[in-house]
Amino acid sequence: MNVPRRTIAESLTVSQRAFMSLPDAAGFEQANGSEPMALVLPQPSDQADKQAVPAPRPIPRRLDGPKRTAVSNHRPEPLRSVTLRLRASVAEALRRTSIQRSLDYAEPFSQQAIVEAAIRDWLHNAGYPVAD
């Protein structure tokens, strides 16, 4: 089924045109009998150009707690992807801990860094050598 496409002029209701505050009653002018209707927008006045656009407000920074330093992507050894399945309670505790440590600006705060530190400590305490 081939449905003809409607122009903007055909899709707007009278109330929508009035809401847009277009210059004439319909808000549209017919260019000539063969061309589709074109939207006629009001031209900006010189006074509108002189009005200063307010600058966006800066995002406030947290003043409490130490500032987090930028973490470098450079590591002494490359990362290797390991897939693990954790019990739901452990995964939830890890997620909550990660969020809380991030809010407290405490290192390590990412789930990856927390898990890596925990496994590194476990391996060290179990007597397995781990390169620093």
Contacts in CASP RR format, 6 or more apart in sequence:
PFRMAT RR
TARGET T0000
AUTHOR 0000-0000-0000
METHOD contacts of the structure
MODEL  1
MNVPRRTIAESLTVSQRAFMSLPDAAGFEQANGSEPMALVLPQPSDQADK
QAVPAPRPIPRRLDGPKRTAVSNHRPEPLRSVTLRLRASVAEALRRTSIQ
RSLDYAEPFSQQAIVEAAIRDWLHNAGYPVAD
7 36 0 8 1.000
7 37 0 8 1.000
8 37 0 8 1.000
8 39 0 8 1.000
9 26 0 8 1.000
9 28 0 8 1.000
9 36 0 8 1.000
9 37 0 8 1.000
9 38 0 8 1.000
9 39 0 8 1.000
10 37 0 8 1.000
12 20 0 8 1.000
14 26 0 8 1.000
17 26 0 8 1.000
17 27 0 8 1.000
17 28 0 8 1.000
20 27 0 8 1.000
21 42 0 8 1.000
22 28 0 8 1.000
22 40 0 8 1.000
22 41 0 8 1.000
22 42 0 8 1.000
23 40 0 8 1.000
23 42 0 8 1.000
24 40 0 8 1.000
27 39 0 8 1.000
27 40 0 8 1.000
28 37 0 8 1.000
28 38 0 8 1.000
28 39 0 8 1.000
28 40 0 8 1.000
29 37 0 8 1.000
29 38 0 8 1.000
29 40 0 8 1.000
30 37 0 8 1.000
31 37 0 8 1.000
31 38 0 8 1.000
65 105 0 8 1.000
66 105 0 8 1.000
67 105 0 8 1.000
68 105 0 8 1.000
77 131 0 8 1.000
86 94 0 8 1.000
94 111 0 8 1.000
94 114 0 8 1.000
94 115 0 8 1.000
95 111 0 8 1.000
97 114 0 8 1.000
98 109 0 8 1.000
98 110 0 8 1.000
98 111 0 8 1.000
98 114 0 8 1.000
101 107 0 8 1.000
101 108 0 8 1.000
101 109 0 8 1.000
101 114 0 8 1.000
102 109 0 8 1.000
102 110 0 8 1.000
107 113 0 8 1.000
108 114 0 8 1.000
108 116 0 8 1.000
108 117 0 8 1.000
120 130 0 8 1.000
123 130 0 8 1.000
124 130 0 8 1.000
END
